[in-house]
């Protein structure tokens, strides 16, 4: 499955976080993932060979499991569900989705979860009581003094957190810090200094490596499954820092926050989501890589939040059409849709339409690669950005700012990645000057029969065409006409909408 197809299925809600929430009366528990501990030895099984009568077979994973399983915990949370906010309407919000069958199998005959309504009453005849949601997930100890990793979506807004260890003992845990951007959380159990723990790996897994997932699926704690690394660098549309490891070890609801181990007993990643048309395991699960976990956990321990560097730009991927419009030789790099006012980027002279192609001399492959690299740097760091502007290469130096804390958990941050455009054979747009003398031209209507409907919607503002500012429909028509005269196949428009500013390459063959 290619990345484009995966993003399309993501938009259809088939990427499922592995923790679920339900009212107490529904009988559904949250389930999340867990990670395995460190082994000082080498690989614990003999290699298997494809041919030959004397081919050696894997000796099994028993020794690894015995070492790592004690460090994996089940995480149970209690959340104030706020009955009025989560009470379901008479219409089932999950009707027709994979979750409808999920809730039907766990006690709701019509598949309606009725969040926050333990008795399922939809008439409102009884007075509301304080409603709580119970959930379960997974996690793992990373130190003997009780620090443990889990998912942010497991403990987010939790009023109370308990963890149960492999020997059946239950402890109260404190949430030290959370980071919604990476979906990671650090919790702490007090009172002991001898908890069994595991280590995060120092090396990147290879596609085809054996892995073990340990966790608490459907509340069934201490579950071990095996598989291989299926792919790396997966983008599932969760955010600008997507860089997931894909595995085929069976993981389900409740595995969230749990670890996936390599054959040395080191954690390669934290289970966080599955691809599932049905809501159950189909052999495609996604892990947060160990290096991402290390960086986030270190800051959560010190600050309670993750502090990220920022250059203060809105960026987007470069499509083939955009590359052609800009005269670029490839689609590598990140296109600047808009620098933020007063940001380090604006102060350094970065402009809309610039293409950032390198950071400190190292090539930028795409917009997400740039976002991840900048966010991994500390505020105050001096960086050199290689850019292409008007076909010419240049280098700008700037000092990173800090991503505002009130934006840490949002997906529309400064280095937000705008959606890609698609080819449009005709404009099919009705335009009007911007209101109150504002910049640009407003899209007042989109032809529903034209493919422009996939790129524009009423209310969008076209700011410039092929790098030239426009203030009237005539300016847009002239820019399109000039491009046709020059033999261009498309024009590059900078468009502002409620979701931010982006570039769109619009085909103009018959426009």
C-alpha positions as CSV (number, residue, x, y, z in Angstrom):
1,X,0.0,0.0,0.0
2,X,1.5,3.3,-1.0
3,X,1.6,6.4,1.2
4,X,-1.2,8.1,-0.8
5,X,-3.6,5.2,-0.3
6,X,-2.7,5.0,3.4
7,X,-3.6,8.7,3.8
8,X,-6.9,8.2,2.1
9,X,-7.8,5.4,4.4
10,X,-6.7,7.4,7.3
11,X,-9.2,10.1,6.4
12,X,-11.9,7.4,6.5
13,X,-11.0,6.8,10.2
14,X,-9.4,3.4,9.7
15,X,-6.3,4.4,11.6
16,X,-7.4,3.5,15.1
17,X,-5.7,4.5,18.4
18,X,-5.4,1.5,20.6
19,X,-7.2,2.9,23.6
20,X,-11.0,3.1,23.8
21,X,-13.4,5.0,26.0
22,X,-16.8,4.0,27.2
23,X,-19.3,4.8,30.1
24,X,-19.1,2.6,33.1
25,X,-22.3,0.8,32.1
26,X,-21.1,-0.1,28.7
27,X,-18.6,-2.7,30.0
28,X,-15.9,-1.5,27.5
29,X,-12.3,-1.0,28.8
30,X,-9.5,1.0,27.3
31,X,-6.6,-1.1,26.1
32,X,-3.2,0.1,25.2
33,X,0.3,-1.2,24.3
34,X,3.5,-2.1,26.3
35,X,7.3,-2.2,25.6
36,X,10.0,-4.9,26.5
37,X,13.2,-4.7,28.7
38,X,16.9,-4.8,27.9
39,X,19.1,-7.8,27.5
40,X,22.8,-7.5,27.7
41,X,23.4,-10.6,25.6
42,X,23.3,-11.1,21.9
43,X,20.4,-12.5,19.8
44,X,18.6,-15.2,21.7
45,X,17.7,-17.5,18.9
46,X,19.6,-19.2,16.1
47,X,19.1,-17.8,12.5
48,X,16.8,-19.7,10.2
49,X,17.9,-20.5,6.7
50,X,15.6,-20.8,3.7
51,X,17.1,-24.0,2.2
52,X,18.8,-27.2,3.3
53,X,17.7,-30.2,5.3
54,X,19.9,-29.1,8.2
55,X,18.5,-25.5,8.3
56,X,18.4,-24.2,11.8
57,X,15.1,-23.1,13.2
58,X,14.3,-20.2,15.7
59,X,14.7,-21.4,19.2
60,X,11.7,-19.4,20.3
61,X,11.3,-16.2,22.3
62,X,10.9,-17.7,25.8
63,X,14.2,-16.3,27.2
64,X,13.4,-12.8,25.9
65,X,9.9,-12.9,27.3
66,X,11.0,-13.9,30.7
67,X,13.4,-11.0,30.9
68,X,11.1,-8.2,29.5
69,X,7.6,-9.2,30.5
70,X,8.1,-8.2,34.2
71,X,8.8,-4.6,33.1
72,X,5.5,-4.3,31.2
73,X,2.5,-2.9,33.0
74,X,-1.2,-2.5,32.6
75,X,-2.5,1.1,32.9
76,X,-6.0,1.8,34.2
77,X,-7.3,5.3,34.2
78,X,-10.4,7.1,35.6
79,X,-11.6,10.1,33.7
80,X,-14.3,12.6,34.5
81,X,-16.4,12.1,31.4
82,X,-18.6,15.1,32.0
83,X,-22.0,13.5,31.4
84,X,-23.6,16.4,29.6
85,X,-20.7,16.7,27.2
86,X,-20.3,13.1,26.3
87,X,-23.9,11.9,26.5
88,X,-24.9,10.5,23.1
89,X,-27.9,11.6,21.2
90,X,-30.6,9.3,20.0
91,X,-28.7,8.9,16.7
92,X,-25.9,6.5,17.0
93,X,-22.7,8.5,16.2
94,X,-20.9,5.3,15.4
95,X,-23.5,3.8,13.1
96,X,-22.0,2.3,10.0
97,X,-18.4,2.4,11.4
98,X,-16.3,-0.5,12.7
99,X,-16.9,0.7,16.2
100,X,-20.6,0.0,16.0
101,X,-19.9,-3.7,16.0
102,X,-17.2,-3.3,18.7
103,X,-19.6,-1.8,21.2
104,X,-22.4,-4.2,20.3
105,X,-20.1,-7.1,21.2
106,X,-19.4,-5.4,24.6
107,X,-22.9,-4.9,25.9
108,X,-24.7,-2.4,23.8
109,X,-27.4,-4.2,21.7
110,X,-27.7,-1.5,19.0
111,X,-23.9,-0.7,18.9
112,X,-24.4,2.7,20.4
113,X,-21.8,3.5,23.2
114,X,-24.0,6.1,24.9
115,X,-21.0,7.8,26.3
116,X,-21.5,9.0,29.9
117,X,-24.9,7.4,30.3
118,X,-24.4,4.2,32.4
119,X,-28.0,3.2,32.2
120,X,-28.3,4.0,28.5
121,X,-31.3,6.3,29.1
122,X,-31.7,8.8,26.3
123,X,-34.8,10.6,27.5
124,X,-33.2,12.7,30.3
125,X,-35.8,11.8,32.8
126,X,-33.4,11.2,35.6
127,X,-31.0,13.9,37.1
128,X,-27.5,13.8,35.8
129,X,-24.9,12.3,38.2
130,X,-21.1,12.8,37.8
131,X,-20.1,10.3,35.2
132,X,-16.7,8.6,34.9
133,X,-15.0,6.8,32.1
134,X,-12.7,3.9,32.9
135,X,-10.1,2.8,30.5
136,X,-7.1,0.5,30.2
137,X,-3.9,0.6,28.3
138,X,-0.3,-0.5,28.5
139,X,3.1,0.8,29.5
140,X,6.6,-0.2,30.6
141,X,9.1,0.8,33.2
142,X,12.3,2.6,32.0
143,X,14.0,2.9,35.4
144,X,14.1,1.0,38.7
145,X,12.7,4.0,40.6
146,X,9.3,3.7,38.8
147,X,9.4,6.0,35.8
148,X,7.2,4.4,33.0
149,X,6.2,5.3,29.4
150,X,2.8,5.0,28.0
151,X,0.7,6.9,25.4
152,X,-0.7,10.4,25.9
153,X,-4.1,9.2,24.7
154,X,-4.1,6.6,27.5
155,X,-3.7,9.0,30.4
156,X,-5.0,12.3,28.8
157,X,-7.3,14.1,31.2
158,X,-7.1,11.2,33.7
159,X,-8.2,12.0,37.2
160,X,-6.6,8.9,38.6
161,X,-4.1,6.4,37.2
162,X,-3.3,2.9,38.5
163,X,-0.8,0.5,37.1
164,X,-0.7,-3.3,37.6
165,X,2.6,-5.1,37.3
166,X,3.2,-8.5,35.9
167,X,3.1,-10.1,39.4
168,X,-0.4,-8.7,39.9
169,X,0.4,-5.9,42.3
170,X,-1.4,-2.5,41.8
171,X,0.2,0.9,42.4
172,X,-1.0,4.5,42.0
173,X,0.9,6.4,39.4
174,X,1.4,10.1,38.9
175,X,1.4,11.7,35.4
176,X,4.8,13.6,35.1
177,X,4.2,15.0,31.7
178,X,2.4,14.4,28.3
179,X,3.1,15.3,24.7
180,X,0.1,15.1,22.3
181,X,2.3,15.8,19.3
182,X,4.1,12.5,19.7
183,X,1.4,10.8,21.7
184,X,3.7,10.0,24.6
185,X,3.4,10.3,28.3
186,X,5.7,9.8,31.3
187,X,4.2,8.5,34.6
188,X,5.8,7.7,37.9
189,X,5.2,5.1,40.6
190,X,6.5,6.0,44.0
191,X,7.7,3.9,46.9
192,X,10.1,1.4,45.3
193,X,13.5,1.5,43.8
194,X,13.7,-2.0,42.5
195,X,11.2,-2.2,39.7
196,X,12.2,-4.3,36.7
197,X,12.8,-2.1,33.7
198,X,13.8,-2.2,30.1
199,X,16.0,-0.1,27.8
200,X,15.2,1.8,24.6
201,X,17.4,0.6,21.7
202,X,20.3,2.6,20.4
203,X,20.0,1.3,16.9
204,X,17.3,1.5,14.2
205,X,15.4,-1.7,13.4
206,X,15.7,-3.1,9.9
207,X,12.8,-4.2,7.8
208,X,12.4,-7.9,8.4
209,X,13.7,-8.0,11.9
210,X,11.8,-10.1,14.4
211,X,9.9,-8.2,17.1
212,X,7.7,-8.9,20.1
213,X,4.8,-6.8,21.3
214,X,3.8,-7.1,25.0
215,X,0.8,-5.5,26.5
216,X,-2.8,-5.5,27.8
217,X,-5.1,-6.1,24.8
218,X,-8.8,-5.9,25.8
219,X,-7.7,-5.9,29.4
220,X,-6.0,-9.3,29.0
221,X,-2.7,-8.2,30.7
222,X,0.7,-9.9,30.0
223,X,-0.1,-10.8,26.4
224,X,2.9,-11.5,24.1
225,X,2.7,-11.5,20.3
226,X,5.5,-11.9,17.7
227,X,6.1,-10.6,14.2
228,X,8.5,-8.6,12.0
229,X,9.2,-5.0,11.2
230,X,7.1,-4.5,8.0
231,X,8.1,-1.0,7.1
232,X,9.7,2.2,8.4
233,X,9.0,5.9,8.1
234,X,5.2,5.6,7.8
235,X,3.1,8.7,7.6
236,X,-0.4,7.9,8.8
237,X,-1.7,11.5,8.9
238,X,-1.4,11.8,12.7
239,X,0.7,14.9,12.6
240,X,3.7,16.7,11.1
241,X,6.2,14.4,12.9
242,X,4.8,11.1,11.6
243,X,7.7,8.6,11.3
244,X,6.2,5.4,12.5
245,X,7.6,1.8,12.5
246,X,5.1,-0.6,11.0
247,X,4.9,-4.1,12.5
248,X,2.8,-7.2,11.9
249,X,2.8,-8.5,15.4
250,X,-0.8,-8.8,16.6
251,X,-1.8,-5.7,18.6
252,X,-5.4,-4.6,19.5
253,X,-7.3,-2.2,21.7
254,X,-5.5,-2.0,25.0
255,X,-2.0,-2.4,23.6
256,X,-1.6,1.4,23.4
257,X,1.5,2.6,25.2
258,X,3.0,-0.9,25.4
259,X,6.5,-1.7,24.0
260,X,7.7,-3.6,21.0
261,X,11.0,-5.4,21.6
262,X,13.8,-6.6,19.4
263,X,15.5,-10.0,19.9
264,X,18.0,-8.4,22.3
265,X,15.1,-7.4,24.6
266,X,15.4,-3.7,23.9
267,X,12.4,-1.5,23.1
268,X,12.3,-0.4,19.4
269,X,9.0,1.5,19.7
270,X,5.8,2.2,21.5
271,X,2.6,0.8,20.1
272,X,0.1,3.6,19.4
273,X,-2.2,2.8,16.5
274,X,-3.5,0.1,14.1
275,X,-4.8,0.1,10.6
276,X,-8.1,-1.7,10.9
277,X,-11.3,-1.7,8.7
278,X,-12.9,-3.9,11.3
279,X,-11.6,-2.4,14.6
280,X,-9.5,-5.6,15.3
281,X,-6.0,-6.7,14.4
282,X,-5.3,-7.2,10.6
283,X,-1.5,-7.3,10.9
284,X,-0.7,-3.6,10.5
285,X,0.3,-1.7,13.6
286,X,2.3,1.5,14.1
287,X,5.0,2.2,16.7
288,X,6.6,5.4,17.8
289,X,10.4,4.9,17.2
290,X,12.7,4.6,20.2
291,X,14.7,7.7,19.3
292,X,11.6,9.8,19.3
293,X,10.6,8.3,22.7
294,X,14.1,9.0,24.2
295,X,14.0,12.7,23.2
296,X,10.5,13.2,24.4
297,X,10.9,11.4,27.7
298,X,14.0,13.3,28.6
299,X,12.1,16.6,28.3
300,X,9.0,15.3,30.0
301,X,11.1,14.3,33.0
302,X,12.9,17.6,33.2
303,X,10.1,20.0,32.2
304,X,6.8,18.1,32.1
305,X,6.4,19.2,28.5
306,X,8.4,18.9,25.3
307,X,10.0,22.2,24.3
308,X,10.5,22.4,20.6
309,X,12.5,24.7,18.3
310,X,10.6,26.7,15.7
311,X,11.5,28.8,12.7
312,X,8.0,30.1,12.4
313,X,6.8,29.1,8.9
314,X,3.9,27.2,7.4
315,X,5.2,24.6,5.0
316,X,3.8,22.1,2.6
317,X,5.0,19.3,0.4
318,X,6.1,19.9,-3.2
319,X,4.1,18.1,-5.8
320,X,5.2,17.5,-9.4
321,X,2.9,20.3,-10.6
322,X,4.3,22.7,-8.0
323,X,7.9,21.7,-8.9
324,X,7.1,22.4,-12.6
325,X,5.5,25.7,-11.8
326,X,8.6,26.8,-9.8
327,X,11.1,25.4,-12.3
328,X,12.5,22.9,-9.8
329,X,14.3,19.8,-10.9
330,X,12.8,17.6,-8.2
331,X,10.1,17.5,-5.5
332,X,12.7,17.5,-2.7
333,X,12.5,20.1,-0.1
334,X,9.7,22.0,1.7
335,X,7.8,24.9,0.2
336,X,7.2,27.9,2.5
337,X,3.5,28.8,2.2
338,X,3.7,31.6,4.8
339,X,6.2,32.9,7.3
340,X,4.7,34.0,10.6
341,X,4.8,37.6,11.5
342,X,7.8,38.4,13.8
343,X,9.1,34.9,13.5
344,X,12.8,33.9,13.2
345,X,12.1,33.0,9.5
346,X,10.6,36.4,8.7
347,X,13.4,38.2,10.5
348,X,16.0,36.2,8.5
349,X,14.2,37.2,5.2
350,X,12.4,34.0,4.3
351,X,9.5,34.6,2.0
352,X,6.4,32.8,0.8
353,X,7.4,30.7,-2.2
354,X,10.9,29.9,-0.9
355,X,11.9,26.3,-1.0
356,X,14.0,25.1,2.0
357,X,16.3,22.4,0.7
358,X,18.8,21.9,3.5
359,X,19.4,22.4,7.2
360,X,23.1,22.9,8.3
361,X,24.2,21.5,5.0
362,X,22.1,18.3,5.1
363,X,19.5,17.9,2.4
364,X,15.8,18.2,3.3
365,X,13.8,15.4,1.7
366,X,10.3,16.7,2.3
367,X,8.2,18.9,4.5
368,X,7.8,16.4,7.3
369,X,11.6,15.8,7.3
370,X,12.1,19.5,7.9
371,X,9.5,19.7,10.6
372,X,11.0,16.8,12.5
373,X,14.5,18.1,12.3
374,X,13.7,21.6,13.4
375,X,11.5,20.4,16.3
376,X,14.3,18.2,17.6
377,X,16.5,21.2,18.1
378,X,16.5,23.5,21.1
379,X,15.3,27.0,21.0
380,X,18.2,29.4,20.7
381,X,20.1,27.1,18.3
382,X,21.6,28.8,15.3
383,X,20.9,27.0,12.0
384,X,21.7,27.6,8.3
385,X,18.9,27.0,5.9
386,X,19.6,26.4,2.2
387,X,16.8,27.8,0.1
388,X,15.9,28.2,-3.6
389,X,14.2,31.4,-4.5
390,X,13.4,32.3,-8.1
391,X,15.6,29.5,-9.4
392,X,18.6,30.7,-7.4
393,X,20.2,29.0,-4.4
394,X,21.0,31.0,-1.2
395,X,21.8,30.3,2.5
396,X,20.2,32.1,5.4
397,X,21.2,31.9,9.0
398,X,18.6,32.2,11.8
399,X,18.2,31.5,15.5
400,X,15.4,29.1,16.4
401,X,12.6,30.4,18.5
402,X,10.4,28.3,20.8
403,X,7.2,26.8,19.7
404,X,4.6,28.5,21.9
405,X,3.4,26.2,24.7
406,X,-0.2,26.8,24.0
407,X,0.4,25.2,20.6
408,X,2.4,22.2,21.7
409,X,-0.6,19.9,21.5
410,X,-2.1,21.4,18.4
411,X,-1.7,20.1,14.9
412,X,-1.9,23.6,13.3
413,X,1.5,24.7,14.7
414,X,3.9,27.1,13.1
415,X,5.6,24.4,11.1
416,X,2.2,23.1,10.0
417,X,2.1,21.0,6.9
418,X,-0.6,22.1,4.5
419,X,-2.5,19.5,2.4
420,X,-1.5,18.9,-1.2
421,X,-3.3,20.2,-4.2
422,X,-4.5,18.1,-7.1
423,X,-4.7,18.7,-10.8
424,X,-7.6,20.9,-12.0
425,X,-8.5,20.9,-15.7
426,X,-10.6,24.1,-15.4
427,X,-10.7,26.8,-12.8
428,X,-14.5,26.7,-12.3
429,X,-14.3,29.5,-9.8
430,X,-16.4,32.6,-9.2
431,X,-14.2,35.4,-7.8
432,X,-14.7,38.8,-6.1
433,X,-12.4,41.4,-4.6
434,X,-11.5,40.9,-0.9
435,X,-13.9,42.6,1.5
436,X,-12.9,45.9,3.1
437,X,-10.0,46.3,0.8
438,X,-8.2,43.3,2.1
439,X,-5.5,41.4,0.3
440,X,-6.3,38.9,-2.4
441,X,-9.4,37.7,-4.3
442,X,-12.2,35.8,-2.6
443,X,-13.6,32.6,-4.0
444,X,-17.4,33.1,-3.8
445,X,-18.5,29.9,-5.6
446,X,-17.0,26.7,-6.8
447,X,-18.4,24.7,-9.7
448,X,-19.5,21.4,-8.2
449,X,-19.0,19.7,-11.5
450,X,-15.4,20.8,-11.9
451,X,-12.3,19.3,-10.3
452,X,-11.6,22.7,-8.6
453,X,-14.0,21.6,-6.0
454,X,-11.3,19.3,-4.6
455,X,-8.9,22.3,-4.1
456,X,-11.1,25.3,-3.3
457,X,-14.1,26.1,-1.3
458,X,-16.2,29.3,-1.0
459,X,-14.4,31.7,1.3
460,X,-10.9,30.8,0.2
461,X,-8.7,33.8,-0.6
462,X,-6.3,33.7,-3.6
463,X,-3.3,35.9,-2.5
464,X,-1.1,35.6,-5.5
465,X,-0.7,33.8,-8.8
466,X,2.8,32.7,-10.0
467,X,4.3,35.0,-7.4
468,X,2.3,38.1,-8.3
469,X,-0.1,39.6,-5.8
470,X,-3.7,39.8,-7.1
471,X,-6.5,42.1,-5.9
472,X,-9.2,41.6,-8.5
473,X,-10.7,38.8,-10.6
474,X,-9.1,40.6,-13.6
475,X,-5.7,40.1,-12.0
476,X,-6.3,36.4,-11.8
477,X,-7.6,36.1,-15.4
478,X,-4.5,38.0,-16.7
479,X,-2.1,35.9,-14.7
480,X,-3.7,32.7,-16.1
481,X,-3.7,34.1,-19.6
482,X,0.0,35.2,-19.4
483,X,0.9,31.7,-18.2
484,X,-1.0,30.1,-21.2
485,X,0.8,32.4,-23.6
486,X,4.1,31.4,-22.1
487,X,3.2,27.7,-22.6
488,X,2.7,26.9,-19.0
489,X,0.6,23.9,-18.1
490,X,-0.4,25.2,-14.7
491,X,-0.3,28.2,-12.4
492,X,0.9,28.3,-8.8
493,X,-1.6,30.0,-6.5
494,X,-1.1,30.9,-2.9
495,X,-4.4,30.4,-1.1
496,X,-5.5,31.3,2.4
497,X,-8.3,29.5,4.2
498,X,-9.5,28.7,7.7
499,X,-6.9,25.9,7.7
500,X,-4.0,28.2,7.0
501,X,-2.1,29.2,3.8
502,X,-1.0,26.8,1.1
503,X,0.2,26.7,-2.5
504,X,-1.9,25.1,-5.1
505,X,-0.8,24.2,-8.6
506,X,-3.8,24.6,-10.9
507,X,-3.8,23.1,-14.4
508,X,-4.9,25.7,-17.0
509,X,-5.0,23.9,-20.3
510,X,-8.6,24.8,-21.1
511,X,-9.2,27.4,-18.4
